[in-house]
Amino acid sequence: MGEAMFNWGNGRATVVLEGEIDWHTVPGVRDALAASGSHSGLDVDLSAVNFCDASGLNVFLEAAKRSADAAGDLRLHRPCRAVRRLVDVTGTGFLLADENSPLALPVDVRWPVAPHDQ
């Protein structure tokens, strides 16, 4: 996992993630999602993510719960085939955004999401 970029607009935060999301990179992903702040919603662009395991899915579920507790939501945008399959197999499709839902372009604010032991 490399970096995350953020955009805050219309009361929603957009986080763009890249690389692989697994047990090794999950702490950085968790930090990046938390750094997005409290908004009415959180959009996560996964177009540059090529792998996500169950530990990554768990981080998204945790963030979705936090968003829901704050009267918001979390939506995963543009997942690759492997991520879409993980979501389908686990019955967590409610995390996926409608393909036609808008996604704000990220601004160039970068948050390192490399494994914590590097």
N, CA, C and O atoms as a GROMACS GRO file, in nm:
protein
  472
    1MET      N    1   0.085  -0.117   0.000
    1MET     CA    2   0.000   0.000   0.000
    1MET      C    3   0.089   0.122   0.000
    1MET      O    4   0.183   0.131   0.078
    2GLY      N    5   0.060   0.215  -0.085
    2GLY     CA    6   0.144   0.332  -0.097
    2GLY      C    7   0.094   0.452  -0.019
    2GLY      O    8   0.141   0.476   0.093
    3GLU      N    9   0.002   0.526  -0.075
    3GLU     CA   10  -0.048   0.648  -0.012
    3GLU      C   11  -0.198   0.657  -0.030
    3GLU      O   12  -0.258   0.583  -0.108
    4ALA      N   13  -0.257   0.748   0.045
    4ALA     CA   14  -0.398   0.780   0.028
    4ALA      C   15  -0.407   0.928  -0.002
    4ALA      O   16  -0.331   1.007   0.054
    5MET      N   17  -0.499   0.966  -0.088
    5MET     CA   18  -0.524   1.107  -0.115
    5MET      C   19  -0.665   1.138  -0.067
    5MET      O   20  -0.751   1.050  -0.066
    6PHE      N   21  -0.687   1.262  -0.028
    6PHE     CA   22  -0.815   1.302   0.028
    6PHE      C   23  -0.880   1.416  -0.048
    6PHE      O   24  -0.811   1.497  -0.111
    7ASN      N   25  -1.012   1.420  -0.043
    7ASN     CA   26  -1.089   1.535  -0.090
    7ASN      C   27  -1.206   1.551   0.004
    7ASN      O   28  -1.276   1.454   0.034
    8TRP      N   29  -1.229   1.671   0.050
    8TRP     CA   30  -1.343   1.698   0.136
    8TRP      C   31  -1.433   1.795   0.062
    8TRP      O   32  -1.390   1.904   0.027
    9GLY      N   33  -1.557   1.757   0.039
    9GLY     CA   34  -1.651   1.844  -0.031
    9GLY      C   35  -1.791   1.790  -0.017
    9GLY      O   36  -1.812   1.669  -0.006
   10ASN      N   37  -1.887   1.880  -0.017
   10ASN     CA   38  -2.028   1.843  -0.006
   10ASN      C   39  -2.055   1.760   0.118
   10ASN      O   40  -2.146   1.677   0.119
   11GLY      N   41  -1.977   1.782   0.224
   11GLY     CA   42  -1.999   1.708   0.347
   11GLY      C   43  -1.949   1.564   0.343
   11GLY      O   44  -1.968   1.490   0.439
   12ARG      N   45  -1.885   1.525   0.233
   12ARG     CA   46  -1.833   1.389   0.219
   12ARG      C   47  -1.682   1.395   0.204
   12ARG      O   48  -1.628   1.493   0.152
   13ALA      N   49  -1.616   1.293   0.249
   13ALA     CA   50  -1.472   1.280   0.231
   13ALA      C   51  -1.446   1.169   0.130
   13ALA      O   52  -1.512   1.065   0.132
   14THR      N   53  -1.351   1.191   0.041
   14THR     CA   54  -1.308   1.088  -0.053
   14THR      C   55  -1.166   1.048  -0.020
   14THR      O   56  -1.077   1.134  -0.011
   15VAL      N   57  -1.143   0.920  -0.004
   15VAL     CA   58  -1.010   0.866   0.021
   15VAL      C   59  -0.976   0.776  -0.097
   15VAL      O   60  -1.053   0.686  -0.132
   16VAL      N   61  -0.862   0.800  -0.159
   16VAL     CA   62  -0.816   0.719  -0.272
   16VAL      C   63  -0.702   0.632  -0.222
   16VAL      O   64  -0.599   0.682  -0.177
   17LEU      N   65  -0.721   0.500  -0.229
   17LEU     CA   66  -0.619   0.405  -0.184
   17LEU      C   67  -0.555   0.338  -0.304
   17LEU      O   68  -0.614   0.331  -0.412
   18GLU      N   69  -0.433   0.288  -0.284
   18GLU     CA   70  -0.365   0.218  -0.394
   18GLU      C   71  -0.285   0.100  -0.341
   18GLU      O   72  -0.244   0.099  -0.225
   19GLY      N   73  -0.263   0.002  -0.427
   19GLY     CA   74  -0.180  -0.114  -0.392
   19GLY      C   75  -0.261  -0.229  -0.337
   19GLY      O   76  -0.373  -0.253  -0.380
   20GLU      N   77  -0.204  -0.300  -0.240
   20GLU     CA   78  -0.269  -0.415  -0.179
   20GLU      C   79  -0.310  -0.381  -0.037
   20GLU      O   80  -0.240  -0.311   0.035
   21ILE      N   81  -0.426  -0.432   0.001
   21ILE     CA   82  -0.475  -0.414   0.138
   21ILE      C   83  -0.480  -0.552   0.202
   21ILE      O   84  -0.560  -0.638   0.163
   22ASP      N   85  -0.393  -0.572   0.301
   22ASP     CA   86  -0.388  -0.700   0.371
   22ASP      C   87  -0.347  -0.674   0.516
   22ASP      O   88  -0.336  -0.559   0.558
   23TRP      N   89  -0.324  -0.780   0.591
   23TRP     CA   90  -0.294  -0.765   0.734
   23TRP      C   91  -0.173  -0.675   0.758
   23TRP      O   92  -0.163  -0.611   0.863
   24HIS      N   93  -0.083  -0.671   0.661
   24HIS     CA   94   0.039  -0.593   0.675
   24HIS      C   95   0.015  -0.443   0.655
   24HIS      O   96   0.082  -0.360   0.717
   25THR      N   97  -0.080  -0.408   0.570
   25THR     CA   98  -0.106  -0.266   0.539
   25THR      C   99  -0.230  -0.211   0.608
   25THR      O  100  -0.255  -0.090   0.604
   26VAL      N  101  -0.308  -0.298   0.671
   26VAL     CA  102  -0.433  -0.256   0.735
   26VAL      C  103  -0.414  -0.142   0.837
   26VAL      O  104  -0.497  -0.051   0.839
   27PRO      N  105  -0.310  -0.142   0.920
   27PRO     CA  106  -0.297  -0.029   1.013
   27PRO      C  107  -0.291   0.107   0.942
   27PRO      O  108  -0.351   0.204   0.988
   28GLY      N  109  -0.219   0.114   0.831
   28GLY     CA  110  -0.212   0.238   0.754
   28GLY      C  111  -0.344   0.276   0.691
   28GLY      O  112  -0.380   0.393   0.686
   29VAL      N  113  -0.416   0.176   0.641
   29VAL     CA  114  -0.549   0.202   0.582
   29VAL      C  115  -0.643   0.253   0.691
   29VAL      O  116  -0.718   0.348   0.670
   30ARG      N  117  -0.640   0.189   0.807
   30ARG     CA  118  -0.723   0.232   0.920
   30ARG      C  119  -0.693   0.378   0.956
   30ARG      O  120  -0.784   0.458   0.977
   31ASP      N  121  -0.564   0.412   0.962
   31ASP     CA  122  -0.523   0.549   0.993
   31ASP      C  123  -0.572   0.647   0.886
   31ASP      O  124  -0.619   0.756   0.918
   32ALA      N  125  -0.559   0.607   0.759
   32ALA     CA  126  -0.602   0.695   0.650
   32ALA      C  127  -0.753   0.720   0.656
   32ALA      O  128  -0.797   0.834   0.636
   33LEU      N  129  -0.830   0.615   0.682
   33LEU     CA  130  -0.976   0.633   0.690
   33LEU      C  131  -1.012   0.721   0.810
   33LEU      O  132  -1.102   0.805   0.800
   34ALA      N  133  -0.944   0.702   0.921
   34ALA     CA  134  -0.970   0.785   1.039
   34ALA      C  135  -0.929   0.929   1.015
   34ALA      O  136  -0.994   1.021   1.065
   35ALA      N  137  -0.821   0.951   0.939
   35ALA     CA  138  -0.773   1.087   0.912
   35ALA      C  139  -0.868   1.165   0.823
   35ALA      O  140  -0.858   1.287   0.814
   36SER      N  141  -0.960   1.095   0.757
   36SER     CA  142  -1.053   1.165   0.668
   36SER      C  143  -1.150   1.251   0.747
   36SER      O  144  -1.216   1.339   0.691
   37GLY      N  145  -1.160   1.227   0.877
   37GLY     CA  146  -1.243   1.311   0.962
   37GLY      C  147  -1.387   1.266   0.967
   37GLY      O  148  -1.423   1.162   0.912
   38SER      N  149  -1.468   1.345   1.034
   38SER     CA  150  -1.609   1.315   1.051
   38SER      C  151  -1.690   1.392   0.948
   38SER      O  152  -1.691   1.515   0.948
   39HIS      N  153  -1.756   1.321   0.862
   39HIS     CA  154  -1.836   1.380   0.755
   39HIS      C  155  -1.967   1.306   0.746
   39HIS      O  156  -1.988   1.206   0.814
   40SER      N  157  -2.056   1.357   0.662
   40SER     CA  158  -2.183   1.287   0.644
   40SER      C  159  -2.163   1.158   0.566
   40SER      O  160  -2.252   1.073   0.561
   41GLY      N  161  -2.045   1.142   0.506
   41GLY     CA  162  -2.017   1.020   0.434
   41GLY      C  163  -1.872   1.008   0.396
   41GLY      O  164  -1.799   1.107   0.394
   42LEU      N  165  -1.833   0.887   0.366
   42LEU     CA  166  -1.695   0.858   0.327
   42LEU      C  167  -1.698   0.775   0.200
   42LEU      O  168  -1.757   0.667   0.197
   43ASP      N  169  -1.634   0.826   0.096
   43ASP     CA  170  -1.620   0.754  -0.030
   43ASP      C  171  -1.477   0.704  -0.040
   43ASP      O  172  -1.382   0.780  -0.019
   44VAL      N  173  -1.461   0.576  -0.072
   44VAL     CA  174  -1.329   0.516  -0.083
   44VAL      C  175  -1.311   0.470  -0.228
   44VAL      O  176  -1.381   0.380  -0.274
   45ASP      N  177  -1.217   0.533  -0.298
   45ASP     CA  178  -1.187   0.498  -0.436
   45ASP      C  179  -1.084   0.385  -0.435
   45ASP      O  180  -0.972   0.402  -0.390
   46LEU      N  181  -1.125   0.269  -0.486
   46LEU     CA  182  -1.039   0.150  -0.488
   46LEU      C  183  -0.986   0.119  -0.627
   46LEU      O  184  -0.936   0.009  -0.650
   47SER      N  185  -0.995   0.213  -0.719
   47SER     CA  186  -0.955   0.185  -0.857
   47SER      C  187  -0.808   0.147  -0.870
   47SER      O  188  -0.771   0.080  -0.967
   48ALA      N  189  -0.722   0.188  -0.776
   48ALA     CA  190  -0.580   0.154  -0.782
   48ALA      C  191  -0.544   0.044  -0.682
   48ALA      O  192  -0.426   0.018  -0.659
   49VAL      N  193  -0.645  -0.022  -0.624
   49VAL     CA  194  -0.622  -0.134  -0.532
   49VAL      C  195  -0.639  -0.263  -0.611
   49VAL      O  196  -0.741  -0.284  -0.676
   50ASN      N  197  -0.537  -0.351  -0.606
   50ASN     CA  198  -0.545  -0.475  -0.684
   50ASN      C  199  -0.569  -0.598  -0.598
   50ASN      O  200  -0.583  -0.708  -0.651
   51PHE      N  201  -0.575  -0.581  -0.463
   51PHE     CA  202  -0.599  -0.695  -0.375
   51PHE      C  203  -0.649  -0.642  -0.241
   51PHE      O  204  -0.606  -0.537  -0.194
   52CYS      N  205  -0.740  -0.717  -0.181
   52CYS     CA  206  -0.788  -0.686  -0.046
   52CYS      C  207  -0.829  -0.818   0.018
   52CYS      O  208  -0.906  -0.894  -0.040
   53ASP      N  209  -0.775  -0.844   0.138
   53ASP     CA  210  -0.814  -0.966   0.207
   53ASP      C  211  -0.918  -0.934   0.315
   53ASP      O  212  -0.965  -0.820   0.325
   54ALA      N  213  -0.953  -1.033   0.394
   54ALA     CA  214  -1.057  -1.016   0.495
   54ALA      C  215  -1.021  -0.911   0.599
   54ALA      O  216  -1.110  -0.844   0.653
   55SER      N  217  -0.893  -0.894   0.630
   55SER     CA  218  -0.855  -0.792   0.727
   55SER      C  219  -0.883  -0.652   0.672
   55SER      O  220  -0.922  -0.562   0.747
   56GLY      N  221  -0.865  -0.634   0.542
   56GLY     CA  222  -0.899  -0.507   0.479
   56GLY      C  223  -1.049  -0.483   0.478
   56GLY      O  224  -1.096  -0.372   0.505
   57LEU      N  225  -1.124  -0.588   0.447
   57LEU     CA  226  -1.269  -0.576   0.448
   57LEU      C  227  -1.318  -0.539   0.589
   57LEU      O  228  -1.410  -0.458   0.604
   58ASN      N  229  -1.256  -0.597   0.690
   58ASN     CA  230  -1.293  -0.566   0.828
   58ASN      C  231  -1.271  -0.418   0.859
   58ASN      O  232  -1.353  -0.358   0.929
   59VAL      N  233  -1.163  -0.360   0.809
   59VAL     CA  234  -1.138  -0.216   0.830
   59VAL      C  235  -1.248  -0.133   0.765
   59VAL      O  236  -1.294  -0.034   0.822
   60PHE      N  237  -1.292  -0.173   0.646
   60PHE     CA  238  -1.401  -0.100   0.580
   60PHE      C  239  -1.531  -0.113   0.659
   60PHE      O  240  -1.607  -0.017   0.672
   61LEU      N  241  -1.556  -0.233   0.713
   61LEU     CA  242  -1.676  -0.253   0.794
   61LEU      C  243  -1.672  -0.169   0.922
   61LEU      O  244  -1.773  -0.112   0.962
   62GLU      N  245  -1.554  -0.161   0.986
   62GLU     CA  246  -1.539  -0.077   1.104
   62GLU      C  247  -1.566   0.069   1.070
   62GLU      O  248  -1.636   0.139   1.143
   63ALA      N  249  -1.509   0.116   0.959
   63ALA     CA  250  -1.528   0.255   0.917
   63ALA      C  251  -1.674   0.281   0.880
   63ALA      O  252  -1.726   0.389   0.906
   64ALA      N  253  -1.740   0.182   0.819
   64ALA     CA  254  -1.882   0.198   0.787
   64ALA      C  255  -1.965   0.211   0.914
   64ALA      O  256  -2.060   0.290   0.918
   65LYS      N  257  -1.930   0.135   1.016
   65LYS     CA  258  -2.001   0.144   1.144
   65LYS      C  259  -1.982   0.282   1.207
   65LYS      O  260  -2.077   0.342   1.255
   66ARG      N  261  -1.858   0.330   1.206
   66ARG     CA  262  -1.832   0.465   1.260
   66ARG      C  263  -1.910   0.571   1.183
   66ARG      O  264  -1.966   0.663   1.243
   67SER      N  265  -1.913   0.558   1.051
   67SER     CA  266  -1.989   0.654   0.970
   67SER      C  267  -2.137   0.647   1.001
   67SER      O  268  -2.203   0.751   1.015
   68ALA      N  269  -2.190   0.527   1.013
   68ALA     CA  270  -2.333   0.510   1.044
   68ALA      C  271  -2.365   0.567   1.182
   68ALA      O  272  -2.470   0.628   1.200
   69ASP      N  273  -2.276   0.548   1.278
   69ASP     CA  274  -2.296   0.603   1.412
   69ASP      C  275  -2.300   0.755   1.410
   69ASP      O  276  -2.360   0.818   1.497
   70ALA      N  277  -2.236   0.816   1.308
   70ALA     CA  278  -2.235   0.962   1.293
   70ALA      C  279  -2.339   1.006   1.189
   70ALA      O  280  -2.329   1.116   1.134
   71ALA      N  281  -2.439   0.920   1.163
   71ALA     CA  282  -2.546   0.949   1.067
   71ALA      C  283  -2.494   0.966   0.924
   71ALA      O  284  -2.550   1.043   0.846
   72GLY      N  285  -2.387   0.893   0.891
   72GLY     CA  286  -2.332   0.897   0.756
   72GLY      C  287  -2.326   0.758   0.696
   72GLY      O  288  -2.393   0.666   0.743
   73ASP      N  289  -2.246   0.744   0.592
   73ASP     CA  290  -2.228   0.614   0.529
   73ASP      C  291  -2.090   0.604   0.468
   73ASP      O  292  -2.021   0.705   0.452
   74LEU      N  293  -2.051   0.484   0.433
   74LEU     CA  294  -1.926   0.457   0.364
   74LEU      C  295  -1.960   0.386   0.235
   74LEU      O  296  -2.042   0.293   0.234
   75ARG      N  297  -1.898   0.429   0.124
   75ARG     CA  298  -1.922   0.366  -0.005
   75ARG      C  299  -1.788   0.334  -0.070
   75ARG      O  300  -1.700   0.419  -0.079
   76LEU      N  301  -1.775   0.211  -0.116
   76LEU     CA  302  -1.655   0.168  -0.188
   76LEU      C  303  -1.682   0.187  -0.337
   76LEU      O  304  -1.781   0.138  -0.390
   77HIS      N  305  -1.592   0.259  -0.404
   77HIS     CA  306  -1.606   0.289  -0.546
   77HIS      C  307  -1.501   0.217  -0.628
   77HIS      O  308  -1.387   0.203  -0.584
   78ARG      N  309  -1.538   0.173  -0.746
   78ARG     CA  310  -1.450   0.117  -0.848
   78ARG      C  311  -1.358   0.006  -0.798
   78ARG      O  312  -1.237   0.011  -0.820
   79PRO      N  313  -1.414  -0.096  -0.731
   79PRO     CA  314  -1.329  -0.208  -0.684
   79PRO      C  315  -1.287  -0.296  -0.801
   79PRO      O  316  -1.361  -0.310  -0.899
   80CYS      N  317  -1.170  -0.356  -0.791
   80CYS     CA  318  -1.125  -0.452  -0.891
   80CYS      C  319  -1.206  -0.581  -0.874
   80CYS      O  320  -1.283  -0.595  -0.779
   81ARG      N  321  -1.188  -0.673  -0.965
   81ARG     CA  322  -1.262  -0.799  -0.963
   81ARG      C  323  -1.242  -0.876  -0.832
   81ARG      O  324  -1.337  -0.931  -0.776
   82ALA      N  325  -1.118  -0.880  -0.782
   82ALA     CA  326  -1.089  -0.956  -0.658
   82ALA      C  327  -1.162  -0.894  -0.539
   82ALA      O  328  -1.215  -0.967  -0.455
   83VAL      N  329  -1.166  -0.763  -0.531
   83VAL     CA  330  -1.235  -0.697  -0.420
   83VAL      C  331  -1.386  -0.718  -0.434
   83VAL      O  332  -1.455  -0.745  -0.335
   84ARG      N  333  -1.437  -0.706  -0.554
   84ARG     CA  334  -1.580  -0.727  -0.577
   84ARG      C  335  -1.619  -0.870  -0.537
   84ARG      O  336  -1.725  -0.891  -0.478
   85ARG      N  337  -1.534  -0.967  -0.569
   85ARG     CA  338  -1.562  -1.106  -0.533
   85ARG      C  339  -1.563  -1.123  -0.381
   85ARG      O  340  -1.651  -1.191  -0.327
   86LEU      N  341  -1.467  -1.064  -0.311
   86LEU     CA  342  -1.462  -1.071  -0.165
   86LEU      C  343  -1.592  -1.015  -0.105
   86LEU      O  344  -1.649  -1.074  -0.013
   87VAL      N  345  -1.636  -0.904  -0.156
   87VAL     CA  346  -1.760  -0.842  -0.107
   87VAL      C  347  -1.880  -0.931  -0.137
   87VAL      O  348  -1.968  -0.947  -0.053
   88ASP      N  349  -1.883  -0.988  -0.256
   88ASP     CA  350  -1.995  -1.076  -0.293
   88ASP      C  351  -1.999  -1.200  -0.204
   88ASP      O  352  -2.105  -1.237  -0.154
   89VAL      N  353  -1.883  -1.265  -0.186
   89VAL     CA  354  -1.876  -1.390  -0.109
   89VAL      C  355  -1.913  -1.368   0.038
   89VAL      O  356  -1.973  -1.454   0.101
   90THR      N  357  -1.878  -1.252   0.091
   90THR     CA  358  -1.902  -1.224   0.233
   90THR      C  359  -2.036  -1.158   0.260
   90THR      O  360  -2.071  -1.134   0.376
   91GLY      N  361  -2.112  -1.128   0.156
   91GLY     CA  362  -2.243  -1.066   0.175
   91GLY      C  363  -2.235  -0.922   0.223
   91GLY      O  364  -2.326  -0.874   0.290
   92THR      N  365  -2.129  -0.854   0.188
   92THR     CA  366  -2.112  -0.715   0.230
   92THR      C  367  -2.128  -0.617   0.114
   92THR      O  368  -2.068  -0.510   0.112
   93GLY      N  369  -2.209  -0.657   0.018
   93GLY     CA  370  -2.232  -0.574  -0.100
   93GLY      C  371  -2.290  -0.437  -0.070
   93GLY      O  372  -2.282  -0.346  -0.152
   94PHE      N  373  -2.350  -0.422   0.048
   94PHE     CA  374  -2.406  -0.291   0.085
   94PHE      C  375  -2.296  -0.184   0.092
   94PHE      O  376  -2.327  -0.065   0.090
   95LEU      N  377  -2.170  -0.225   0.099
   95LEU     CA  378  -2.060  -0.129   0.101
   95LEU      C  379  -2.032  -0.069  -0.036
   95LEU      O  380  -1.976   0.040  -0.045
   96LEU      N  381  -2.070  -0.139  -0.142
   96LEU     CA  382  -2.039  -0.093  -0.277
   96LEU      C  383  -2.129   0.023  -0.318
   96LEU      O  384  -2.250   0.020  -0.295
   97ALA      N  385  -2.069   0.124  -0.377
   97ALA     CA  386  -2.144   0.238  -0.428
   97ALA      C  387  -2.214   0.198  -0.557
   97ALA      O  388  -2.168   0.110  -0.630
   98ASP      N  389  -2.324   0.262  -0.583
   98ASP     CA  390  -2.390   0.248  -0.712
   98ASP      C  391  -2.291   0.294  -0.819
   98ASP      O  392  -2.223   0.396  -0.800
   99GLU      N  393  -2.282   0.223  -0.928
   99GLU     CA  394  -2.185   0.256  -1.032
   99GLU      C  395  -2.202   0.397  -1.086
   99GLU      O  396  -2.107   0.454  -1.139
  100ASN      N  397  -2.320   0.454  -1.073
  100ASN     CA  398  -2.346   0.589  -1.124
  100ASN      C  399  -2.332   0.697  -1.018
  100ASN      O  400  -2.350   0.815  -1.048
  101SER      N  401  -2.299   0.659  -0.895
  101SER     CA  402  -2.287   0.761  -0.790
  101SER      C  403  -2.161   0.843  -0.812
  101SER      O  404  -2.056   0.789  -0.849
  102PRO      N  405  -2.171   0.973  -0.789
  102PRO     CA  406  -2.055   1.060  -0.814
  102PRO      C  407  -1.944   1.036  -0.712
  102PRO      O  408  -1.968   0.995  -0.599
  103LEU      N  409  -1.824   1.062  -0.757
  103LEU     CA  410  -1.707   1.050  -0.672
  103LEU      C  411  -1.623   1.175  -0.696
  103LEU      O  412  -1.580   1.201  -0.808
  104ALA      N  413  -1.601   1.252  -0.590
  104ALA     CA  414  -1.522   1.374  -0.603
  104ALA      C  415  -1.379   1.339  -0.638
  104ALA      O  416  -1.325   1.239  -0.592
  105LEU      N  417  -1.317   1.422  -0.719
  105LEU     CA  418  -1.177   1.402  -0.751
  105LEU      C  419  -1.092   1.434  -0.629
  105LEU      O  420  -1.120   1.532  -0.559
  106PRO      N  421  -0.990   1.355  -0.604
  106PRO     CA  422  -0.908   1.381  -0.485
  106PRO      C  423  -0.820   1.503  -0.504
  106PRO      O  424  -0.780   1.537  -0.615
  107VAL      N  425  -0.791   1.567  -0.395
  107VAL     CA  426  -0.690   1.672  -0.395
  107VAL      C  427  -0.557   1.607  -0.361
  107VAL      O  428  -0.554   1.492  -0.317
  108ASP      N  429  -0.451   1.677  -0.380
  108ASP     CA  430  -0.319   1.618  -0.360
  108ASP      C  431  -0.274   1.633  -0.214
  108ASP      O  432  -0.176   1.701  -0.186
  109VAL      N  433  -0.347   1.570  -0.125
  109VAL     CA  434  -0.309   1.562   0.016
  109VAL      C  435  -0.279   1.415   0.040
  109VAL      O  436  -0.368   1.331   0.029
  110ARG      N  437  -0.157   1.383   0.071
  110ARG     CA  438  -0.117   1.243   0.079
  110ARG      C  439  -0.094   1.200   0.223
  110ARG      O  440  -0.039   1.274   0.305
  111TRP      N  441  -0.138   1.080   0.251
  111TRP     CA  442  -0.123   1.020   0.384
  111TRP      C  443  -0.056   0.887   0.363
  111TRP      O  444  -0.110   0.802   0.292
  112PRO      N  445   0.059   0.863   0.423
  112PRO     CA  446   0.127   0.735   0.401
  112PRO      C  447   0.048   0.621   0.463
  112PRO      O  448   0.006   0.629   0.578
  113VAL      N  449   0.028   0.516   0.387
  113VAL     CA  450  -0.044   0.399   0.440
  113VAL      C  451   0.041   0.273   0.422
  113VAL      O  452  -0.011   0.163   0.403
  114ALA      N  453   0.171   0.292   0.430
  114ALA     CA  454   0.262   0.177   0.425
  114ALA      C  455   0.253   0.103   0.557
  114ALA      O  456   0.207   0.159   0.657
  115PRO      N  457   0.295  -0.020   0.560
  115PRO     CA  458   0.294  -0.095   0.686
  115PRO      C  459   0.366  -0.019   0.797
  115PRO      O  460   0.466   0.049   0.770
  116HIS      N  461   0.318  -0.029   0.917
  116HIS     CA  462   0.372   0.045   1.029
  116HIS      C  463   0.515   0.007   1.066
  116HIS      O  464   0.586   0.087   1.128
  117ASP      N  465   0.559  -0.112   1.029
  117ASP     CA  466   0.692  -0.154   1.069
  117ASP      C  467   0.801  -0.113   0.970
  117ASP      O  468   0.917  -0.153   0.985
  118GLN      N  469   0.765  -0.034   0.870
  118GLN     CA  470   0.867   0.009   0.773
  118GLN      C  471   0.934   0.134   0.819
  118GLN      O  472   1.022   0.186   0.751
   0.00000   0.00000   0.00000
